[in-house]
Amino acid sequence: MNYKINSNWNTTTVFSTGGVNARQQYQFNGTLLGTGETLSRRVQKYSHNYNTIQIQQNLNGEFHTGAVKHRVLVGADYLADITQPTYILNYIHDTISTTGTTPILMREDVDRRLAGMKPTNYFKSHTDRYGIYVSDVVNLTDQLLVMASVRWDRVDAKGTYSHGYRQNDRQLRQVFFLP
C-alpha cells in the first residue's frame, strides 16, 4: 500500500504471508541389508505446518539543505517463521527379498499399524527477525553522489522445541548493527 504525504514524501507498506499445511503425508523408504539380497521397508507418516509473516514499512523523501539535495529512506521490517507442531510416526513395515516378488504395500495395512502408535517425536519452532534502517543519498554536486546507510537487526530464535524429548535447542538471540 502506498500513501503520498506530499510531493516530496511517501510511505509504502508491504504485508505478506505464506505457508505449507502438509497433513497426513506418507513416506516410504527402503534400506538394503547385508549383501543386498534383502530390503527393509520403512513407513513414515507426518504432518507439517509452516507459516511466514512479513511486514515492511518505508518512508521515502526528498529535501534540500541549502544547495545539497537529500533522498532519504527510513524503514522497518519484521519477519516471523513459525512451525506448528509437526509429528512423525514411523516403523519398519517388513523385510523383503530383492530377488523375489515384492509384496504390495496396502494403505489399509499401513493405517492399521500406524493407528496404535504414538508419535516418535513432534516439534515446533518460532523465529522473529526485526530490522530498522536509514539511508541518505546526498548530491554533493550534479555528478558526485554519496550514500550513507545504517541498519540494525535483531534475531530472536526461540529454538526448536521437541515434545518427544522435552527439550529446546538452537535458541539464538543476536543483534547486528551494519553501518
N, C-alpha and C positions, 0 to 999 in steps of 0.2 A: 504494500500500500504506500503510495506516495502522497505527500502533502506539501504544497508550496506555501511557505510562510510569507515571502515577498519575492521580489525579482532577484534577490541575491542569496536567499536561504531556502532550503527544503529539507524535509525529513523523509526517510524511507524505512518502512517496517517490513520485515520478512519473517514469516512463520511457516514451518513445515513439520510434518510428522510422517512417520512411516514405520513399517514393521512387518514381521512374519508371524503368522499363527499356524504353526505346523503341528497339528494334533493327530494322535494315533498313527504315527509313522512306523512302518516296519522296515527292518534292515536284515538282510541275510548274508552271513559271511561264512566262507569255507576256509579251513586250515588243513593243509596236507600234514599227515602224521607219518612218522617213521620213514620208510623208504619211498613214500609217496603212493602206496597202493591203497591207503585208506584216507578218508576225508572226514573231518569233524565239522558238522554243520551247526552254526550258532545262529540263534534268532534273537533279535533285539527290537524292542518296541519303545518308542519315546514320544514325548510331546515337548515342543519348544515354542516359547512365546517371547519375541524380541521386539522392542519398540525404541524409536528415537524421537526426540523432540528438539527442534532447533528454533531459536528466536534471535533475530538480529535487528538492532535499531541504529540508524545512522543519521547524523545531522551534517549536511553539506552546505558550505557557504563560501562567499567571496567578499573580501573587504580590502580597503587600502589604508596603509599607514603612510601618509604623505604620498609620494610617487611610487611607493612599493606596493605591489599587488600580492594578496594572500589568497590561496584557495585551501580551505580547511575541511577536514573530515574528522568528526568526533563520533565514536560509536561504542556499542557494547554488544556482546553476543553471549548466548547460553546454548549448550548442547548437553542433552541427557541421553545416556544409553542405559536401557533398563531391560534386564532379562528376568521374566517372571519365573516362578517355579517350573523347572524342567525336570522331568523324571525319566529314568531309564529302567527298563526291565530286560533282563537277558538270561539266556540259558543255552546249554548245548542240547540241541534237539535230538541228534543221533550221530552215529559214525557209520559211514557207508564205504563200500568198495569203489575204487576209481575205475576198476576194470569191468564191473558188472552193470546190471540195470540199476538206474538211480530211482529210488522211490520218490514219488511226488509229495511235496510238502502241501498239505491241505490247510487252508486258513482256519477251518473249524478245529483241527487238531492243535494248531498253534495257539488259538484263542483260549481253548480249554486249558492248556498248560499254563498260559500266562495269567488266567483268571485267579488262580490261587496264590500268585506271587506278590510279594511286596517289592517296591522299587529298590534296586541296588543302590541308588543314590538319586537325589534331586537337589537342585541348587537354584540360587537366584543371585543376581548381581546388579549394581547400580553405580554408575559413574556420572558425575556432573563436571562440566567444564565451563568456566566463566572467563570472559575476556573484556578488557576495556582498552581502547586505542585512540590515539590522536595523531593526525598527520597534517603538516602545513607545507604547501608548495609555495615558495616565495620567488617572485620575479625580481631579481636584483637589477637586471636590465632586460631589454626585449629578447636578448639572446642567451642570457645566463639565468637559469632556474636552479634553485636549491630546495631540497626536500628534507625535512626533519620529521621523524616519526618515533613514537614510543608505544609499546604495548605491554600490558600486564595481564597475565593469565594465572588462573588457579584451577588445579585439577584435584577433584575430591572423589577418589575411587573408594567406595565402601567395601570393596573386596568381593570375592565370590563366597557366598555362604553355602556350605554343604550341609544339608539337613541330615543326610545319612551318616556323616562323620561328626556332625555338630561342631563344625569349626569354620572360621572365617579366615581366608588367606588373601594375599595380594592387596592389602589395603595400601593406599597411596594418597598422600596429601602433599602437593607441591605447589609452589608459587614461582612463576617465571616473570622476569622483567627484561624486556628487549628494547634497547634504545635504537 
